[in-house]
Amino acid sequence: MTESSTSPLLRLSKMTRTFPGVIANQDVDLTIHAGEIHALLGENGAGKSTLVKMIYGILAPDSGQIDWQGNTVSIPNPAFARELGVAMVFQHFSLFDSLSVLENIALGMDSKVNRAELKSRILEISSRYGLPLDPDRHVYTLSVGERQRIEIIRCLLQEPKLLIMDEPTSVLTPQEVSRLFETLRRLSEEGLAILYISHKLDEIKALCHRATILRNGKRVDVADVNDESTSSLAAMMMGETLETTTPRIGNQAGELRLSVKNLSLEAADEFGIPLKNINLDVHCGEIVGIAGVAGNGQDELLMALSGESVSTQSDSLFIDGKACGQLGPNKRRALGVAAIPEQRLGHGAVPEMSLVDNTFLTAFQRLGLVGGGFIKNSVTRQFTEKVIENFNVKSNGSKAFASSLSGGNLQKFIVGREILQNPGLLIVSQPTWGVDAGAAQTIHKALRDLADRGAAVLIISQDLDELMAGTDRIGAICAGELSDIYDTAALSIEEVGLLMAGSALDEKSLATGGLNNV
């Protein structure tokens, strides 16, 4: 779709918003027409979230004008935005863990609804979009991917004129993404405008008509997506051309660092995923990838390996030959283990604590940040500042609250905090979920460099492109069971998809280089 001469659905003119010490948006223009799927691109911290929060009424602009269907409007709050016909899927979820899916969605509705009718509508939209969701389940039992489905469905129930989607596919499988895109295209053809924020440039190419590019809070370009490549879009975002990442081929693994033997763990609650007879080896100097659809035991696997969940059998897990199945996270960290969970806020970092305090929580033991019963504040601060500098974390310094960082910058901070402790074994879940192309490249390079220095790296991810390009060996987890592990170069994405579905590979695939775990 190209820009038409008809009056736009939404026009932003010279939108400006500042925070103490930061100009988040400066004189930004944006035009969206009915039926258009419009991409909003930029690095983490470029100002995308601030701009859409002004459209949705969460933030008020310092200056600028908003025109909606030809009329100048002020959007004082999200309720008014929804009245206009604006809906938004947030990257960070706004959910009550102790309530059910149905109760969370009902709270998000602006008028009273019949619960039985709402439940029926949730199931209908859930089925139509291929986003399985049980309305009666409590949110605290759901994976990150399942929680995002709540947000998507809640917005689509509003039948909006403009749908803002902030990283909606970050935790969806390729099949789910395809089904979602089919729905978005159909809605676009029916006149729905979609403002689509994503760092996955191949998605932008496949779905969007035009793209507005932000850099350092300013609009730097508006592009017809059909006329651009993913490389040119990335260059516009970054202001420079990204280096090409080559797949890991022919890497020589060293000594065995992590060995998991017949590990089985019951689920922590009735809706969790039990782990069943997990066998896994990870050697020094190699990167092993675990693929899987959200909610198939990824969180449980990470917690079992990090020590957050312990086994009844000490000999179910070995680190450098030491039986560790019954050791907790601090004792495993003392042996050189570091872990990066999927959920950034609340698990990877405490939102209400500063970056320096969040650093202390995981690094105090390995870096000796306590002496004589006192915290070594200056050493902790220096290490935090090193993380911020080395990983280009955009923040207001080491005293900034974790909750004040954009999703991508918080991810870079958490990854950097763990990697710079030089662990012997790093377990990371969804390392580049929701981060821009530049940040993803920084994280991928850091993981490679860590492995090249001799560490064992285990990546749990739903991004198959990430796993295929960045791992030496790969397997998949399905319903709490781990497949055999194969040389990544010997498998296609389709074969990994079969493993994700719990299917075994045929004799031919096994004969082309697949390595069974011992």
C-alpha positions as CSV (number, residue, x, y, z in Angstrom):
1,M,0.0,0.0,0.0
2,T,1.3,3.5,-0.8
3,E,0.3,6.8,0.8
4,S,-3.0,8.0,-0.6
5,S,-4.4,11.4,-1.0
6,T,-7.3,10.6,1.3
7,S,-7.4,12.0,4.8
8,P,-5.4,9.8,7.1
9,L,-6.8,8.0,10.1
10,L,-4.0,9.3,12.3
11,R,-1.6,12.1,11.8
12,L,1.0,13.1,14.4
13,S,2.8,16.5,13.9
14,K,6.0,17.6,15.7
15,M,5.4,15.3,18.7
16,T,8.0,16.1,21.4
17,R,8.4,14.5,24.8
18,T,11.3,14.9,27.2
19,F,12.2,13.2,30.5
20,P,14.9,14.4,33.0
21,G,18.1,14.4,31.0
22,V,16.6,12.6,28.0
23,I,14.8,13.8,24.8
24,A,12.7,10.8,24.0
25,N,10.9,12.3,21.0
26,Q,11.7,15.5,19.1
27,D,9.4,16.9,16.4
28,V,8.3,13.5,15.2
29,D,5.7,13.2,12.4
30,L,3.7,10.1,11.6
31,T,0.9,9.4,9.2
32,I,-1.2,6.2,9.1
33,H,-4.1,5.5,6.8
34,A,-7.1,3.1,7.3
35,G,-6.1,-0.3,6.1
36,E,-2.4,0.3,6.3
37,I,0.0,-1.9,8.2
38,H,2.7,0.7,9.2
39,A,6.0,-0.3,10.8
40,L,7.6,1.8,13.5
41,L,11.4,1.0,13.5
42,G,14.3,2.0,15.6
43,E,16.9,0.8,18.0
44,N,16.1,0.2,21.6
45,G,15.8,3.7,23.2
46,A,15.1,5.4,19.8
47,G,11.7,6.6,21.1
48,K,9.2,4.1,19.7
49,S,7.6,3.2,23.1
50,T,7.3,6.9,24.1
51,L,5.6,7.8,20.8
52,V,3.0,5.0,21.0
53,K,2.3,5.8,24.6
54,M,1.4,9.3,23.6
55,I,-1.0,7.9,21.0
56,Y,-2.5,5.6,23.6
57,G,-2.9,8.3,26.2
58,I,-0.4,6.9,28.7
59,L,1.9,9.9,28.3
60,A,1.1,13.5,27.4
61,P,3.3,15.2,24.8
62,D,5.2,18.3,25.7
63,S,4.3,19.7,22.3
64,G,2.9,18.6,19.0
65,Q,-0.5,17.8,17.5
66,I,-2.6,14.6,17.1
67,D,-5.2,14.5,14.4
68,W,-7.7,11.6,14.4
69,Q,-9.9,11.1,11.4
70,G,-9.3,14.7,10.4
71,N,-10.0,16.2,13.9
72,T,-7.4,17.5,16.3
73,V,-7.7,15.7,19.6
74,S,-6.1,15.4,23.0
75,I,-5.8,11.9,24.3
76,P,-5.7,12.2,28.1
77,N,-5.9,8.6,29.0
78,P,-6.1,5.0,27.6
79,A,-9.9,4.9,28.1
80,F,-10.3,7.9,25.8
81,A,-8.0,6.3,23.3
82,R,-10.1,3.1,23.3
83,E,-13.2,5.2,22.8
84,L,-11.6,6.7,19.7
85,G,-10.8,3.2,18.5
86,V,-7.2,2.7,19.5
87,A,-6.1,-0.6,21.0
88,M,-2.6,-1.6,22.0
89,V,-0.7,-4.8,22.7
90,F,2.2,-4.0,25.0
91,Q,5.6,-5.6,25.0
92,H,5.5,-5.7,28.8
93,F,2.3,-7.3,30.0
94,S,-0.3,-5.6,32.3
95,L,-1.7,-8.7,34.1
96,F,-2.6,-9.8,37.6
97,D,-0.9,-13.0,38.3
98,S,-3.4,-14.2,40.9
99,L,-6.4,-13.8,38.6
100,S,-7.6,-16.0,35.7
101,V,-7.2,-15.2,32.0
102,L,-11.0,-14.4,31.9
103,E,-10.8,-12.1,34.9
104,N,-7.8,-10.2,33.5
105,I,-9.5,-9.7,30.2
106,A,-12.8,-8.6,31.9
107,L,-10.8,-6.0,33.9
108,G,-9.5,-4.6,30.6
109,M,-13.0,-4.0,29.2
110,D,-14.4,-0.5,29.4
111,S,-18.0,-1.7,30.1
112,K,-19.6,-4.5,32.0
113,V,-19.7,-7.8,30.2
114,N,-21.5,-11.1,30.6
115,R,-18.8,-13.5,31.7
116,A,-20.2,-16.5,29.9
117,E,-20.4,-14.5,26.7
118,L,-16.9,-13.1,27.2
119,K,-15.5,-16.6,27.7
120,S,-17.2,-17.7,24.5
121,R,-15.7,-14.8,22.6
122,I,-12.2,-15.5,24.1
123,L,-12.4,-19.1,22.9
124,E,-13.6,-18.0,19.5
125,I,-10.8,-15.5,18.9
126,S,-8.3,-17.9,20.5
127,S,-9.2,-20.6,18.0
128,R,-9.3,-18.2,15.0
129,Y,-5.8,-16.8,15.7
130,G,-4.3,-20.1,16.6
131,L,-3.4,-18.8,20.1
132,P,-4.5,-21.6,22.5
133,L,-5.7,-20.2,25.8
134,D,-7.7,-21.5,28.7
135,P,-9.9,-18.7,30.1
136,D,-10.0,-20.4,33.5
137,R,-6.3,-20.7,34.1
138,H,-4.5,-18.4,36.5
139,V,-2.0,-16.1,34.9
140,Y,0.8,-17.1,37.4
141,T,0.8,-20.6,35.8
142,L,1.3,-19.3,32.3
143,S,4.5,-19.0,30.2
144,V,5.6,-15.6,28.8
145,G,4.2,-16.7,25.4
146,E,0.8,-17.6,26.8
147,R,0.7,-14.3,28.7
148,Q,1.2,-12.4,25.5
149,R,-1.7,-14.2,24.0
150,I,-3.9,-12.7,26.6
151,E,-2.8,-9.2,25.5
152,I,-3.4,-9.9,21.8
153,I,-6.8,-11.4,22.4
154,R,-7.9,-8.6,24.8
155,C,-7.1,-6.0,22.1
156,L,-8.8,-7.8,19.3
157,L,-12.0,-8.1,21.4
158,Q,-12.2,-4.3,21.2
159,E,-12.7,-4.3,17.4
160,P,-10.5,-1.2,17.0
161,K,-9.8,1.1,14.1
162,L,-6.1,1.3,14.9
163,L,-4.3,-1.6,16.5
164,I,-0.8,-0.9,18.0
165,M,1.3,-4.0,18.3
166,D,4.6,-3.9,20.2
167,E,6.7,-7.0,19.5
168,P,3.6,-9.2,19.2
169,T,5.4,-12.2,17.7
170,S,8.4,-12.4,20.1
171,V,7.3,-15.6,21.7
172,L,5.2,-17.2,18.9
173,T,6.3,-20.1,16.7
174,P,6.8,-19.5,13.0
175,Q,3.4,-21.3,12.4
176,E,1.7,-19.0,14.9
177,V,3.3,-16.0,13.3
178,S,2.0,-17.1,9.9
179,R,-1.5,-17.5,11.2
180,L,-1.4,-14.2,13.0
181,F,-0.2,-12.4,9.8
182,E,-3.0,-14.0,7.8
183,T,-5.5,-12.5,10.3
184,L,-3.7,-9.1,10.3
185,R,-3.8,-9.0,6.5
186,R,-7.5,-9.8,6.5
187,L,-8.2,-7.1,9.0
188,S,-6.1,-4.6,7.0
189,E,-8.1,-5.4,3.9
190,E,-11.3,-4.7,5.9
191,G,-9.9,-1.2,6.8
192,L,-8.1,-1.8,10.2
193,A,-5.0,0.3,10.5
194,I,-2.1,-1.4,12.3
195,L,1.0,0.3,13.8
196,Y,3.5,-2.6,14.0
197,I,6.6,-2.4,16.2
198,S,9.1,-5.2,15.7
199,H,12.8,-5.7,15.5
200,K,12.4,-8.7,13.2
201,L,13.0,-7.0,9.9
202,D,12.0,-10.1,7.9
203,E,8.5,-9.7,9.5
204,I,8.4,-6.1,8.5
205,K,9.2,-7.1,4.9
206,A,6.6,-9.8,4.9
207,L,3.7,-7.8,6.5
208,C,4.1,-4.0,6.4
209,H,3.4,-1.5,3.7
210,R,5.4,1.5,4.9
211,A,7.9,2.1,7.7
212,T,8.7,5.2,9.8
213,I,12.3,5.0,11.2
214,L,13.3,6.7,14.4
215,R,16.8,7.3,15.6
216,N,17.8,9.1,18.8
217,G,14.2,10.3,19.2
218,K,13.9,11.8,15.8
219,R,12.2,10.6,12.6
220,V,15.0,10.0,10.1
221,D,13.1,8.5,7.2
222,V,9.8,7.1,5.9
223,A,10.2,4.1,3.6
224,D,8.1,2.0,1.2
225,V,8.9,-1.4,2.6
226,N,8.7,-3.1,-0.8
227,D,11.5,-0.9,-2.0
228,E,13.9,-1.8,0.8
229,S,15.8,-4.9,1.9
230,T,16.2,-6.0,5.5
231,S,19.8,-4.7,5.3
232,S,18.8,-1.3,4.1
233,L,16.1,-1.0,6.8
234,A,18.7,-2.0,9.5
235,A,21.1,0.6,8.1
236,M,18.5,3.3,8.4
237,M,17.8,2.3,12.0
238,M,21.4,2.1,13.0
239,G,22.9,4.8,10.8
240,E,25.5,2.2,9.7
241,T,25.6,-1.2,8.0
242,L,25.5,-4.2,10.3
243,E,28.2,-6.9,10.1
244,T,27.1,-10.2,8.5
245,T,26.9,-13.1,11.0
246,T,28.3,-16.4,9.8
247,P,26.9,-19.7,11.1
248,R,29.1,-21.7,13.5
249,I,30.6,-24.5,11.5
250,G,33.5,-26.8,12.4
251,N,33.8,-25.6,16.0
252,Q,35.8,-28.0,18.2
253,A,34.2,-28.7,21.6
254,G,36.4,-29.3,24.6
255,E,35.9,-31.1,27.9
256,L,32.5,-32.0,29.2
257,R,31.2,-29.2,31.5
258,L,27.5,-29.9,32.0
259,S,26.1,-33.5,32.0
260,V,22.4,-34.1,32.7
261,K,21.5,-37.8,33.3
262,N,17.9,-39.0,33.3
263,L,16.6,-35.9,35.0
264,S,13.0,-35.9,35.9
265,L,11.2,-33.3,38.0
266,E,7.5,-33.0,38.9
267,A,5.8,-29.7,38.0
268,A,5.8,-27.1,40.7
269,D,2.0,-26.7,40.3
270,E,-0.9,-28.4,38.5
271,F,-0.5,-26.3,35.4
272,G,3.3,-26.6,35.1
273,I,5.2,-28.9,32.8
274,P,7.0,-31.9,34.4
275,L,10.5,-32.7,33.0
276,K,10.8,-36.3,31.9
277,N,14.1,-38.2,31.6
278,I,16.2,-35.2,30.4
279,N,19.6,-36.2,29.0
280,L,22.0,-33.4,27.9
281,D,25.7,-32.8,27.5
282,V,27.3,-29.4,26.9
283,H,31.1,-29.1,26.4
284,C,33.5,-26.3,26.9
285,G,33.7,-24.1,23.9
286,E,30.4,-25.0,22.3
287,I,27.0,-23.5,22.0
288,V,24.1,-25.9,22.3
289,G,20.5,-24.7,21.3
290,I,17.2,-25.9,22.7
291,A,14.2,-25.0,20.5
292,G,10.6,-25.3,21.5
293,V,7.1,-23.8,21.4
294,A,6.2,-21.6,24.4
295,G,5.0,-23.5,27.5
296,N,6.7,-26.9,26.8
297,G,9.0,-26.9,29.8
298,Q,11.6,-24.2,28.9
299,D,11.2,-22.4,32.2
300,E,11.3,-25.6,34.1
301,L,14.4,-26.7,32.3
302,L,16.2,-23.4,33.0
303,M,15.3,-23.6,36.7
304,A,16.4,-27.2,37.0
305,L,19.8,-26.4,35.5
306,S,20.3,-23.1,37.4
307,G,19.4,-24.7,40.8
308,E,16.1,-22.8,41.3
309,S,14.5,-26.3,41.2
310,V,16.5,-29.1,42.7
311,S,16.4,-32.8,42.0
312,T,15.9,-35.6,44.5
313,Q,18.9,-37.3,42.9
314,S,22.3,-35.6,43.2
315,D,23.7,-37.6,40.3
316,S,21.1,-36.3,37.9
317,L,23.3,-33.3,37.0
318,F,27.1,-32.9,36.9
319,I,29.1,-29.7,36.5
320,D,32.8,-30.4,35.8
321,G,32.2,-33.9,37.1
322,K,30.7,-32.8,40.4
323,A,27.3,-34.1,41.3
324,C,25.1,-31.0,41.7
325,G,21.5,-32.2,41.3
326,Q,20.7,-31.2,44.9
327,L,22.6,-27.9,45.0
328,G,20.8,-24.6,45.0
329,P,21.6,-21.6,42.7
330,N,24.2,-20.0,44.9
331,K,26.3,-23.2,45.2
332,R,26.0,-23.7,41.4
333,R,27.1,-20.1,40.8
334,A,30.1,-20.8,43.0
335,L,30.9,-23.6,40.5
336,G,30.8,-21.2,37.6
337,V,27.1,-21.3,36.5
338,A,25.3,-18.2,35.3
339,A,21.7,-18.1,34.2
340,I,19.6,-15.6,32.3
341,P,15.8,-16.3,32.5
342,E,13.2,-15.6,29.9
343,Q,11.3,-13.0,32.1
344,R,13.4,-9.9,32.4
345,L,11.4,-7.9,35.0
346,G,10.7,-9.8,38.1
347,H,13.0,-12.8,37.4
348,G,16.1,-11.5,35.6
349,A,15.9,-8.1,37.5
350,V,13.9,-6.6,40.3
351,P,11.9,-3.6,38.7
352,E,12.0,-1.4,41.8
353,M,15.8,-1.8,42.4
354,S,18.6,0.1,40.7
355,L,20.9,-1.5,38.2
356,V,23.8,-1.5,40.7
357,D,21.6,-3.3,43.3
358,N,20.4,-5.8,40.6
359,T,24.1,-6.4,39.7
360,F,24.9,-7.2,43.3
361,L,22.1,-9.8,43.6
362,T,23.8,-12.2,41.1
363,A,27.4,-11.1,41.2
364,F,28.2,-10.7,44.9
365,Q,29.5,-14.2,45.3
366,R,31.5,-14.7,42.1
367,L,33.0,-11.2,42.2
368,G,33.6,-11.0,45.9
369,L,31.3,-7.9,46.4
370,V,31.0,-8.5,50.2
371,G,33.9,-8.0,52.7
372,G,33.7,-8.0,56.4
373,G,29.9,-8.2,56.3
374,F,29.7,-5.0,54.2
375,I,28.8,-4.5,50.5
376,K,31.7,-3.2,48.4
377,N,29.6,-0.4,46.9
378,S,32.3,1.2,44.8
379,V,33.4,-2.1,43.3
380,T,29.8,-3.0,42.6
381,R,29.2,0.3,41.0
382,Q,32.3,0.1,38.8
383,F,31.3,-3.3,37.6
384,T,27.8,-2.1,36.8
385,E,29.2,0.8,34.9
386,K,31.4,-1.6,33.0
387,V,28.3,-3.6,31.9
388,I,26.5,-0.4,30.9
389,E,29.5,0.8,28.8
390,N,30.5,-2.6,27.2
391,F,27.0,-3.5,26.2
392,N,25.9,0.0,25.2
393,V,23.0,0.0,27.7
394,K,21.0,3.3,27.3
395,S,20.1,4.4,30.8
396,N,20.4,7.2,33.3
397,G,23.4,5.5,34.9
398,S,23.9,2.7,37.4
399,K,21.4,4.2,39.9
400,A,18.5,4.0,37.3
401,F,15.7,1.6,38.2
402,A,15.5,-1.6,36.2
403,S,11.9,-0.7,35.3
404,S,13.1,2.6,33.7
405,L,15.0,0.8,30.9
406,S,13.4,-0.2,27.6
407,G,13.0,-4.0,27.1
408,G,16.0,-4.3,24.8
409,N,18.3,-2.2,27.0
410,L,17.3,-4.2,30.1
411,Q,18.1,-7.4,28.2
412,K,21.5,-6.1,27.2
413,F,22.2,-5.2,30.8
414,I,21.1,-8.7,32.2
415,V,23.1,-10.5,29.5
416,G,26.2,-8.3,30.1
417,R,25.9,-8.6,33.8
418,E,26.1,-12.4,33.6
419,I,28.7,-12.7,30.7
420,L,31.1,-10.2,32.3
421,Q,31.3,-12.5,35.4
422,N,33.1,-15.0,33.0
423,P,31.0,-18.0,33.9
424,G,32.2,-21.5,33.0
425,L,28.6,-22.4,32.1
426,L,26.0,-19.9,30.8
427,I,22.3,-21.0,30.5
428,V,20.2,-18.3,28.7
429,S,16.6,-18.3,27.7
430,Q,15.3,-16.2,24.8
431,P,18.5,-14.1,24.7
432,T,17.3,-11.6,22.0
433,W,13.5,-11.5,22.7
434,G,12.3,-8.1,21.7
435,V,15.6,-6.4,21.0
436,D,16.7,-4.5,17.9
437,A,19.0,-5.8,15.3
438,G,22.0,-4.0,16.7
439,A,21.4,-5.2,20.2
440,A,20.8,-8.7,19.0
441,Q,24.2,-8.6,17.2
442,T,25.9,-7.4,20.4
443,I,24.3,-10.2,22.4
444,H,25.1,-12.9,19.8
445,K,28.7,-11.8,19.5
446,A,29.1,-11.8,23.3
447,L,27.7,-15.4,23.5
448,R,30.1,-16.5,20.8
449,D,33.1,-14.8,22.4
450,L,32.2,-16.4,25.7
451,A,32.2,-19.8,24.1
452,D,35.4,-19.1,22.2
453,R,37.0,-18.4,25.6
454,G,36.1,-21.9,26.7
455,A,32.8,-21.5,28.4
456,A,29.9,-23.9,27.7
457,V,26.8,-22.0,26.5
458,L,23.2,-23.4,26.4
459,I,20.6,-21.3,24.6
460,I,16.9,-21.9,25.0
461,S,15.1,-20.0,22.3
462,Q,12.0,-19.9,20.1
463,D,13.9,-18.0,17.4
464,L,14.9,-20.7,15.0
465,D,17.0,-18.3,12.9
466,E,18.9,-17.4,16.0
467,L,19.5,-21.1,16.9
468,M,20.4,-22.2,13.4
469,A,23.0,-19.4,12.9
470,G,24.4,-19.3,16.4
471,T,24.7,-22.9,17.7
472,D,27.0,-25.9,17.2
473,R,24.4,-28.5,18.2
474,I,20.6,-28.3,18.5
475,G,17.6,-30.1,19.9
476,A,14.1,-29.3,21.0
477,I,11.9,-29.7,24.0
478,C,8.2,-30.8,23.7
479,A,5.9,-31.4,26.7
480,G,8.8,-31.6,29.0
481,E,10.8,-34.2,27.0
482,L,14.1,-33.3,25.3
483,S,14.9,-34.7,21.9
484,D,18.2,-36.0,20.8
485,I,20.8,-33.3,20.1
486,Y,22.1,-33.0,16.5
487,D,24.8,-31.1,14.7
488,T,23.1,-27.9,13.7
489,A,24.6,-27.9,10.2
490,A,23.0,-31.3,9.6
491,L,19.5,-30.2,10.2
492,S,17.0,-27.9,8.3
493,I,14.6,-25.6,10.0
494,E,11.8,-27.9,9.0
495,E,13.5,-30.8,10.8
496,V,13.9,-28.7,13.9
497,G,10.2,-27.9,13.6
498,L,9.5,-31.7,13.7
499,L,11.5,-32.0,16.8
500,M,9.6,-29.1,18.4
501,A,6.4,-31.0,17.7
502,G,7.7,-34.1,19.4
503,S,8.3,-36.1,16.3
504,A,11.4,-38.2,15.7
505,L,13.6,-37.7,12.7
506,D,13.8,-40.4,10.1
507,E,16.8,-42.7,9.4
508,K,18.1,-40.5,6.7
509,S,18.2,-37.4,9.0
510,L,19.9,-39.4,11.7
511,A,22.5,-40.7,9.2
512,T,23.5,-37.2,8.0
513,G,25.3,-36.2,11.1
514,G,22.8,-36.2,14.0
515,L,24.4,-37.0,17.3
516,N,22.4,-38.8,19.9
517,N,22.9,-37.7,23.5
518,V,24.7,-40.2,25.6
